[in-house]
Amino acid sequence: MSALSVALTGNPNTGKSTIFNELTGARQKIGNWPGVTVDKKVGMIEHNGRKISVIDLPGTYSINARSQEEKVVSDFFKENKPDIVVNIIDAANISRNLFLTIQLMENGIPLIINLNMMDEAERHGIKIDMKKLESAFGMPVTNTVGRSNKSVRKLLDVFTNAVMTKYKPSKLITDHIDRVHNIERSGLAAEKIEEEVISARYDLIDKIMTSAVTVNAAGKTLTEKLDAYLANGVTSIILMIAAFYLMFQISFNWIGQPLADIVGEFFDETLVPWTAEAMAEAGVADWMQSLVSDGIIAGVGAVINFVPLIFTLFIILSFLDGTGYMARVAFIMDPIMRRVGLSGKSIMPLVMGFGCGVPAIMANRALDTHKDRMISIFVTPFITCNAKVPIIALFAAMFFPDNVANVVFAMYFLGIITAIIMAKVLSSTMFKEQQSTFLLELPPYRLPDIKTVLLEAWDKGKGYLIKAGTIIFAMSVVIWFLSSFNSDGMTEDMDNSYLAGIGSATSVIFAPQGFDTWEAGAAVVTGILAKEAVVSTMGILYGADEDSVDTDDAEGTAEVLNATSMGDAFTPLSALAFMVFSLLYSPCMTALGTVKKESQSFKWMAFVFFYTTAVAWIASLIVYQGGKLLGFE
């Protein structure tokens, strides 16, 4: 007997994913729907001797195929005939949720209507007569409390016992469908037809609500009381900034970064020395030892080192999203973000970019439209992430010792302004024909289901490890080869390596910016591997002891490097130009790999590399040549 196929569909914030996670647990496969970055979740479970395949469709308000989520759901039902379709409805917001239910029935899709969060509905004074609702639709109606495992597991009995062929739409529904068909055949303009159809749907919703739902007036809910502070006025902005600050402190200082440091120390102080010693004792060739230690392990370490940061950040974000607060953040920021062609939801990836570009780029999948996703991905690399701070701090300490704080602040500000300008440019050029939509539901505040939070964080983190990791690994090996070999074979002197040659060739294009040394060119190249590598490369190439170059100690490193020829290789103006270039040019290979994963295109990855580098080149040129004209050289 073939597996029973069950599709879960419904609006966002109805608890659909919680039900899916309760049903399937860890028995899930996560991927992407063909051609889009929207998550595809499928879980297998066995009940009453029957295998059940459960598909969690993206949350959507309609199936008009305007957003990626709507298109996925619409295409799914056009191309597939699941045995059972379960429409998850937030019982506390039943009127709004029924719009999708009616659309599905207009398309001839038999449904099991599941009223979720019945406990919240009762607290809001909403009473739903399930028998009358069944009669209104002609379809079976069930109910659950999404966070109750016992309640959700009862659905499995419904799945295995349901015979959907015995149900047919009620006369109320068939009359509505006839009315819609008459409107579509009326010969009216397309816009007018859409208005009339929408009006017909709401007329039907009013009839169903009148017959099956009773709403008793209640006082202000907790959500309404909290929103007076969290979603309105100046107080909401202050609290939002405080929430972001706390999130970054937890992710990059208190929990995530200390765990990342432990992982880094394991690779640097335990795994690499142990591997090198084991290979030396086994008589492994020098080039192979270097490949394994400096290429493969270093590449894997570059991937693994981000994992604690990413998982910590995603756990916090999933938790905040589960509480309903992230919807308020988007609501607060929408009027501001719309001025540059984006929606309010775009603020989150940009804010996350101050910590790390990788999770920031991944966070763009939560945006509603292709335009918002792509523009946000394209401008996120301009934000000053933690990895760029050592470069800025080092050069500021070396060449502007009396104005370090002002220079660092100016670099942060420059990154923000560049991101805003390029968002406006891209919105007005490449994505001019595409529209940003902002359809947002402010769900009630609730304590999120921890199981769902952890599974969502795991899904996103696992995707980074598997897909982005492959590209990062490959690029690490390439960088190792370039820094370890020349035309005569392997070399221990990096000055004679292919990397030095590339640095010399690269440096030519920076003559107008005043930093055309091969060392600067090589540092730019290694900065693509990881932005932190710029500082260590400078230290190594200018003859500083590698142990004395500490990316976390800008002043100490600056003091060491001032004693080398680096102080003579740059002037304050060329150093400023180098800082600007380093701030804005291509994101690191980890972020580039993530761009490829999220855009599902090497073309867009290449575009991000070249366009950000071009913007950086132009900006650094303006700084240097403008400074010379003003007499600062």
N, C-alpha and C positions, 0 to 999 in steps of 0.2 A: 504494500500500500504506500502510495507516494506521500510525502510530507504535506501537512496541511499548511497552506500559505495564508498568513494574516498580516494585513497592512494597517498600521496605526496612523491616523491623520487627524489634524486639528489645528487650531490657532496657536501661536506662540504663547507661552506662559499658562498652559492649561494643565501642566503636570504630565504631559505625554511622555517625555523622556524619562521621568521618574517611574512611570508605569512600565516602560520598556526595560529599564534597568532592573526593576523588581522582578519582572518576568524572566529575563535572560541572564542576569548577573554578569559574570565574567565571560559567558559563552557568546561573545560578540565578535563580529568582524567589522572593522571600520575601514572605509575607503572613501572614494569620491565618486559621485555620479558622473557618467561620461560627459566630458567637455566642461565641467564646472568644478569649483572647489567646495561646493556644498557637501557636507558629510553624508555618507551613505552608511547606515547602521543596520546590520542584519544579525539576529540572534537565533540560535537553535535551542529547543527545549523539548522534553518528552513528557507526556501526560496521558494517563489512562491507556498506555501502550501505543500512543500515537505521537509521531514526531511532528513538531510544529515549527515552522519557519516564521519568525516575526520580523517585519520590516518597519523601521521607524522612519516615516517620511518627514521631510523638513516641515517645521511649523509655518503655516501660511494663513493669511486672512481670506484669500480667494484663489481661484484657479484660472485667472485671466492671462497667465504666462507673461507678466510684465517684469517681475523680478526673477532671479535665478531659482529661488525656492518655489515660486508659483509655477515656473516652467517645468521644474523637476516633477512636481506633483501632477501637473496636467499631463505631461508626457508619460508618466508612469501608468496612469489609468487608461491612456490611449493604447499603450503597448502591452499592458498586463491585465490579467483577470484573476486577481487573488481570490481564494475561496471565501475569505471573510475580510470586510473592511470595517474597522472600528473607528468611529468618529468620536474623539475625546473632546468633551465639552466641559469648560469651567462652569460648574453649576451656579457659582456666585455671579457670573457674567453671562448667563444663558442667552439673553436677548442678542447680544453682539455675536456670540459664537454660532448662533443658528444660521447666520448668513452663509457660511461655508457649507453647512449641512444641506441647505436648500440647493446650493450650486451643485453639490455632488449628486443629489437626487435628480436634478434637471438633466444630468448626464447619464441617468439610468444606472447608477451605482447603488446596489442594495447595501444597507448599512446596519451595523449594530451601534446604537447611540449610547455612549457611556457617559453618564453624568459624574464627573470627577469633583473632588473637593466638596462633597455634600455637607461636610461639617462646617465649612466656611459659609456656605449658602444659608444654612440654618442660623448661624450667628448673625447674618445680615438680614434676617427676617424673611428669607425667601423660601417658600414652600412649593415643591414641584410634585404634581400628581403624575407619577410615572405611567399609570394605566391610560390616562387621558393623552399623555404625550405619545404613547405607543399608538393610540387610536388616530391621533392627528397625522402621524407620519405613515402608519401601516408597517412600521419596523420595530424590532425588539429594542427595549430600553433597559440598560443596567446602570448600576451606580457603584462608585468606589470612593474610598478615601486614599488618595494617591500615595501617602507615606505609610499606609498600613499594609504590610506584606500580606497579612491574612485576607484583607479585603481585595487586594489586587489578584491574588492567586485564585480567587473564585472565578475570575475571568477565564481561566483555563478550562473549567468545566463548561462554561458557555461556549467556548471555541469548539470543543470536541463534540458537543451535543447539538450545536446549532445546525439547522437545515435551512439555509438562506433561500432556497428555491420556493419554499412554501409562503414566503412573504411577498407582498406586492404593495406598491404605493397606494395610500388612501385616496378617496375621491377628492379630498382637499388638495392633495399634492397633484393629482392628475389635472384638476381644474386649473391649478396654477401653471403647470407646464403648458397646457393648451393656451393660456393667456400669454405666456412668453413667446410661444410659436407665432401667435397672431401679431404680436408686436414686431417680431423679427421679419414678418412678411408684409408689414404695413407700408413699406416704401419710404419710410422716414429717413432722415440723415442719420449716419452711424452714431453721432454723438447723442442725438435725441433718442434713438433706439436704446442706447446704453442707459440713459437716464430713466426711461420708461421701465426697462427691465429691473433696474435697481429699485425703483419705486414699488414694483409688483412684489419683489422679494420682501421688502419691509412691510408691505400690507399683509403678506402671509405671516410674517413673524408676529405682527400685532395680533392676528387672529389666534395663533398658537399660544401666545403668552396669555391672552384673555381666557382661553379655555383651560389651560393646564398649569398656569403659574400664578401664585398669590404672593404679593410683596407687601409686607407689613412695615410701615415707616419705623425707622430706628434712629437713635441719636447718632452723633458723629462717630465714625469708626476710628480705630487706632491709626489706620492708614491716613485718613483725612487729617487727623491731628498732627501726625508726623510730617506730612507734606507741607503743612504751613511753614515749617522750618527747612525741610530738606529739598523742597522743589520750588520754592518761591522766595524772591527777594535777595538782598545782599547776603543774608545769613546762609542761604543755600550754597553760594559760591565759596564762602569762607569754610564751611563744613566740607565741601567737596575737595578743596585744596588740602585740608587737614587729613581727609581720608586717603588721598593720593600720597601725601607725605608719609603717613603711617604704612601704607602698602609698600612703598619703596624702602623704608627703614627695615621692615620685616624681610623683604626679598633680598635686598642688596647689602644689608649691614647685620641684622640680628640673626637671621636663620640661613637664607640662601647663600650669601657669600662665605660665611664660615664653613658651610658644608662644601662649597666649591673649593675653598682653600685646602680642605682635607683631601679631596679628590686629587687636586693638583699636586699636593705633596706626595701622595701615594705614587702617582705616575713619575714625578721628578726624582724623588728620593728613594723610592723602593723598587718600582717596576723596571725603570730604565737601567739603574745600576745592576740589578739582579740579572736582567736579560743580557746586558753587555758582558757581565762576568761569565754567565753560562755559555754564551756564544764563543767568548775568547778561549775558555777551557776546552770547548769542543773543536777548536781550530777552524771556526767559520771565517771565511774571507772578510777582510776589512770592509770592503764595499757593502757586503751583505749585512755586517754588523751595523754599519751606519744607516743602511736602508731601514732595517728593523727598528733601531733605536730612535734615529732622528727623523725618519720618514713615517713609518707605519704607526709606531707607538705615539709619536708626537701628534700624528693626524688623529688617531683615535682619542688621545687625550684632549685635543682641541674640541672635539665633539662632546665628550663626557663631561668636561669641565663646566659646560653651560647647563648641564642637566639639573643640578640643584636649584639654580636660579630660575630656570624655566618652570620646573614643577612647583616650586614655592609660589611663583607669581601666578601660575594658572590655577592653583588651588584657591588663592585669595580671590582672584577674579571670578572663578566659578561660584565661590561662596557669596560674594557680593551680588552677582547676577541672580543667584537663587533667592536672595532676600528681596529682590525687586529694586535695589538701589541703583544699579547700572542704567536702568531705563530713565531714572531721574537725572543722571549725569548727562545723558544724551538730550533730554528735554531742556535742561538749563543752557547747554552750549549751542543748541541749534541756531538761534538767531545770529550768533557770532560766526559760526562755521559756514553758514549759508552765504555770507558775504564773499567767500573765496570759492564758492561753487561746490561745497561739500555739505553733508548733513551733520546734525549734532552728534550722531554716533561715531563720527570720524575722530572725535577728540581723544578717545581712549587709546587707539594705536599710537597716536602722536605723543601722548603723555608717557606711555610705556617706553617709547623710544629713548627717553632720558636714562632709562636703566640699561636696556639692551635692545638692539635693533631686531634680533631674531624673534623673540616672542611678540614684539610690536608688529612685525610684518605678518606673523601668523594670526594675530588678533583681527586683522582686516577681514577675515572670513565672516565675521559677525555683522558686517555692513550689508545694507539691503540691496544695493544696486552694483552692477559691474563697474559703472563709472566711479562710484565712491571707493570701491575696493582698489581699483587700479591706480587712481590718483593718490590715494593714501599710501599705497605700497611704494609709489614712485617718489614721494616726498619724505617719507619716514627716514631714509638714510641721512638727510641733512640735519636731523636732530642730534644734539651732542650726547652721545651715549657714554657710559662709564669708560669704555676702552679708549675713547679719544681724549679723555681728561689728562692722562699722563703726558701726552704730547703737548697739549696746551700748557699744562703746569710747568713742564720742563723748560720750554722756550720762554715762557713768561718769566720764570726764575732766573734764567741765564741772561736775557737781553732787556728785561724790564723789571729789575729787582725792586724798584720803588713803587711799582704800580701793578703788582701781580694780580691782586683781587680785581682791579678794574679791567685788566686785559682778559682774564678768565670770564668775567661777566660779559664783556663785549663779544667773546666767541660764542657763548651760549645764546646771546641775543641775535647774533648774526645767523646762527643755525635756524632759529625760529623764524626770522624774517625771510630767509631764503626759502624755507618750506612753504610759508604763506604765499610768497610771490609766485613760486613755481606751481603751486596748487591752482592759483588763479590763471596762470598761463596755460597750463594743461587743460583746465576746465573750459577755457575759451578757444582752444585750438584742436587738439587731438580728440577731445571728448565733447566738442561743442554740440553735436547733434543728440547726445545722450542726456537724459534728465536725472537729477537726484530727487528721490522721493523720500518723504519722511512720515511714514505711517507708524505710529508708536503707541503701544498700549502701556499704561502705567499700572502694572499689576499690584495687588495688595501686598503689603509687607508680610513676609512669612519667614519662619526659620527654615533654611534649606535642608534638603535631605542629604546627609553627609555621604551616603553611598553614591548618590548621583554626582556630588561635587568631586569625589575622588575618581570616579570613573571618567568624568569629563576631562579632568586634568591628566589622567593617564592616557586617554585617547590622543590628546593634543601633544603631549610629551613623547609618546611612542612614535607618532608621525614624524616628529623632528628627528628622532634618533635614526629611524629607518631610512627616510628619504633624503633629508638634508645631509645626513652623515655620509652617504655614499659619495656625494660630490665633494664634501670637505676632505674626505679621506684621499680621493684621487688628486685633489689640488695640493695636498700636503706632500704627497710623493713627488709631484712635479717640482715644487719649490725645493725640496731636498735635493733632487737631482741637479737643478740649476745652481745651487749653492755649493755642491760637492764635486762637480766635474767641470773639466774644460776639454779642449780638443785633444789633449795628451792623455786624458784619462782622469782618474780621481785625484783631487788636490785637497790638501789640508789648509791651503791659503785661500781664503775667500776672495782676496784681491784678484786672483787669477782665474776665478770661476766664471762659468757662463753668466751667473747672476751679476758679477762685476761688469761683464761686457754689456749685459742688458741695461745695467745702471748707467753706464757711459752713454749708450744709445738713447736711453730715456731722458737723461739729463739735458740733452740738446734742446728739448722742447721747453725747458724751464729757464733758458737764458733770458727771456724777457722779464722773468720774475726774480732774477737775481740769485737763484740757487741752482746753478747748473753744474755742480760737482757730481761725480759718479756715485759718491757715497749717498748724496741726497736722492739720486735716482734709484739706487738700490733700496734705500729705506722706503721709498714710495712703493716699490714693487713688493717688498715683504709686508708692507702695511695692508696689502690685499689679503695676505694670509691671515693676519690679525692686526688690528690697529695698535695693540700694545707692542708689536714687533718693531714699530718705527723707532721707539726709544732704545730698545736693546740693540737693534741693528746699528743705530748711530753710535752707541757706546762701543760696540765691537769694532766697527770700521774706523773709528777715530782713535783706537788704541787704548781705551779704558779697560781695566780689569772687569771681566764679565760679572763677577760677584759684587762689584761696586755699583752696578747699574740696577737700581731698584725702581720699578715703575710706580711704587707706592710712596716713594720718597723723592719728590721732584727737586726739593732744594738741595738735598745731599747729592743727587745725581748731577744736578747743574754744577755744583762745586767741583765734582770730579771731572766733568767734561770741559769746564773752563780751563782746566790745566792741560788739555789736549789742543789739537789744531782746530777743533770744531768752533771754538770761539773766533778764530780768524776766518773760517769758511763762510760765516754769515755776518751780515750787518743787522742792526735792529730792524731795518725796513725789510730786508730779504727774509729775516726770521719771521716777521709778521706775515709776510706773503706765504711762507711755508706753512705756518699755522693755519691760515685760511684755507690753503689747498688741502691740507691733511684733514681739516674739519669737514670739508664738503665733497671730497672725491669719493670714488667707488666704495661702497660698503665692503666689509670684510667678506671672505669667501663663505663664511658660515651664513651670513645674511644673504649673499648672492644665491647660495644653494636653497635658502628658504624662499627667495623670490621665485626661483624655478619651480619649487614645489607648489607654491600658492597660485602662481599664474599658469602652471602647467605648460610652460613654454620657455625654451631656451632663447627664443627671440626676445622676449621681455626681459629675461635675465641680462642678455647682452645690451639691451637698450638701457637698463638701469646703470650698468657699468659705464657705458660710453657717455650717456647724457649727464650723469652726476659728475663725471670726470671733466667733461666740457664746461659745465657750470663752475666747477672748482677752478679750472684753468683761467677762465675769464675773470672770475672774482679776484683771484690772486694777482692777475695781471693788472687789474684796476688798482688794487692796493699798492703794488710796487711802483707802477708808472705814475699813478696819481700822487704817491708820496714823493717821488722824485721831482715832479712838477711843483709841488708845494715846498720843496727845499728840505725834506727830511732825510735825504740820503747823505 
